[in-house]
Amino acid sequence: MLRLLCTTAFLSLCILSSAARVCERSAYCSTGKLKGYIGPLDTAAQLRKALESTAFQQEVIVFADTRISSAAQAIARFKGAGYGHVLAVMEEPLQCQHMRSVFVPWLYSDGPISCGTYAMKDSSGEPYPARFEYFERPVGMIAWWRKWMTVARAVALGYNVMAVDSDVLVLDDWYWRVKQPPLSQYNMLSQNERGLSFNGGFSYIQNAAPNGPVSWLLYEALHRVVRWAEDDSVLQSTSAQYREKRGLRIDDQGMLQECVYSAALGRPIYPSLLYMYGNEKEAYEKLGTTEKQMYDHMLNPVYQSWHDYENHTVQGELAKAVCEHYMDAKCNTTVVGEVIISSAILKAPHSGGNWPLKLGGYPFNRQIGPRTAAFRHAFADLGVPLPPDPDDPATEAAARAIQTEKFGYLAHRRSDEYCTGCWAESSWWMVGRHGWWHTHLLGNSTAPKVAMGHIWANLFPGDFQKEMVFMLTGHYDWRVAARVARSRPRVYLTNQPFPGSPFTAHQHVPEVRTVVAFAPGVIHAAMSKEQFIRAAQGLAQVAVTLGAIAAWPAVPCDSDWALLPQVRNTTQRPLQHSIPWSSYLDVNYQVQPFGDSLEQLKCEWPGFAHADCICNRRLGGAEVGRGMLAVEFHHLTNGSREAPPLENILVLADTTTTAPLPPAAGNTEPQRVPYADLLRLNAESVLRRLQREVMPVFWLDRLVEVVGMQGEAAATYQRWYDKCPALSYLELPEQRRANW
């Protein structure tokens, strides 16, 4: 598996051997073989050109984002796996140009990128109300609608599409798994959220007819939102509660879910009406029903038609790569050779001209507006046969004659230890946290047990969880991060804007280049959690004194508080780490492992992942300190394995007197150091090293408590202490620190 966490030197330009790419098994290696496309996606001609320049063997991967950093990392992950057939859908044309510049160093080996946008203004220059031509008003995340607009049109044109969010990663060869039974018989595979609920982060569509059920549900999910955003008069006339706020309580995955349900039933249903009408009895009385009755009439037939436990046989090499129980180191299936996929047979839906009130009646104005007309034209202009109009009784026979297609849910959680379909695509909670996403730590003897991962649900507390997961698991491309930031020091979160800002915003964030950290061995496994936090407080004081970044320490994975309570007294030390480590490490929320090998495994405490522990997001206001995650510091220092040189050790006493030797190993008592002395004794060294080093690191060879802090430094530290929950952890209410 491709290892993106380079370990040879700081921001080294790793040579990504094509032999390491997961695509080799299926021969779907497209990186470096495509023309690429930068441009608009509005017209049929533009979309056709984009797809022809991006697709490989009729396969294309589509995601949308508004952030350069996230989008560039996503492209890098797919390209690194050998999947260069990625079309990023961004907000502004200039963002696509910026992304192209990010990947300039790898154009020769990896080829160009593809990036498209939709118009946000009409031909006269007037901005569209929702920055998207087809929406009269904003509904949900516009970026996701742009993604699904692109996906729906691509499927209609006959392409197989992987529709993802930018927090998806490649762990093994997806195409090798999906192009053979049992997955090859499915026309649409999607990540499950819970029960029969749809998650919008991962879907794969293959061999879907342009006039078939899958094409219909992709088209219809947007079509419904376009119509309601333009004209919700029927909703208003039915519900006073809705009329008061006119809140379309829908998002992309909710709409796709109800369209999947419609196709499973073979007739259009609108479960979103239940959200929009809420518990208003009067609205349901107008329809001659109740909320419960409408729910039952809509959804009970869906549940009855669904095959929640459809069994499949797997054979050959695939059987060795299948896993449904991730707490088992051998990771075998429950019954050898069999897997379960939650499945439904999809039909081209049709109303037959019948809209019973118990199902909500006909929820649209039959007279369409210009935006709905424009949306329909965007599909009609593709020049391919589209699904029959489910509103028109004259097309019912044609709809019933269309061949059925098959839908399946992946990453379907059955229990804490059992997940069906996770061998194809998985979530962080079900698979990643056990260690199976750390593909660079598995070794050659352990084959990857899952193809794709999606960072979703039950993440540890904090503001940078997704970035951290990529860093921790070795799937963060530091080279690309540096290109996006246009500066090596800005590759770290502390020197980047928060929250997400336009791609030029990094120019307005003050850059901090000096780092202070504990020397190896100062933080040790015998320290309690309280002692660890006290140590971090002392490090923060030193960082504020010197105007430096505090490199938050890693937790020794042997620490009692890093282990599950039930194994603390029974586990032999030092630990012999193995995957899955969830049988002994408390990886629910307490610690998250990372490192270059199992023998050198480190643990990150997510308490530091809060924005106020990392960066100053109050520009122009009261300054707080800056911090660096342990996994970030690991990257910064990974090129230098030797002990810190003496000139890099912070001076804590006058050279005219005998400086005390570092405490013995296992020390837990901090040395009290006067603020004035710390500043005076180290100021010259800091300034001198800043002149010749990109990011100088100064080391503390002992635990420290800075006393006598005064002036702005004292105020800054106090603000940092108050804002950063990791620093004030010991004073937080129990309910706030129960899980981390």
Buried (B, 14 or more C-beta within 10 A) or exposed (E): BBBBBBBEEBBEEBEBEBEBBBBBBBEBBBBBEBEBBBBBBBEBEBBBBBBBBBBBEBBBBBBBBBBBBBBBBBBBBBBBBBBBBBBBBBBBBBBBEBBBEBBEEBEEEBBBBBBBBBBBEEEEEEEBEBBBBBBBEBBBBBBBBBBBBBBBBBBBBBBBBBBBBBBBBBBBBBBBBBBBEBBEBBBBBBBBBEEBEBBBBBBBBBBBBBBBBBBBBBBBBBBBBBBBBBBBEBBEEBBEBBBEEEEBBBBBBBBBBBBBBBBBBBBBBBBBBBEBBEEBEEBBEBBEBBBEEBEEBBBEBBEEBBBBEBEBEBEEEBBEBBBBBBEBEEBBBEEEEBBBBBBBBBBBBBBEEEBBBBBBBBBBBEEBBEBBBEBBEBBEEBEBEBBBBBBEEEBBEBBEEBEBBBBBBBBBBBEEBBBBBBBBBBBBBBBBBBBBBBBBBBEEEBEBBBBBBBBBBEBBBBBBBBBBBBBBBBBBBBBBBBBBBBBBBBBBBBBBBBEBEBBEEBEEBEBBBBBBBBBEEBBBBBBEBEBBBBBBBBBBBBBBBBBBBBBBBBBBBBBBBBBBEEBBEEBEEEBEBBBBBBBBBBBBBBBBBBBBEBEEBBBBBBBBBBBBBBBBBEEEEEBBBBBBBBBBBBBBBBEEEEEBEEEBBBBBBEEEEEEEEBBEEEBBEBBEBBBBBBBEBBEEBBEEBEEEEEBBBBBBBBBBBBEEBEEEBBBBBEBBBEBBBBBBBEEEEEEEBEEB
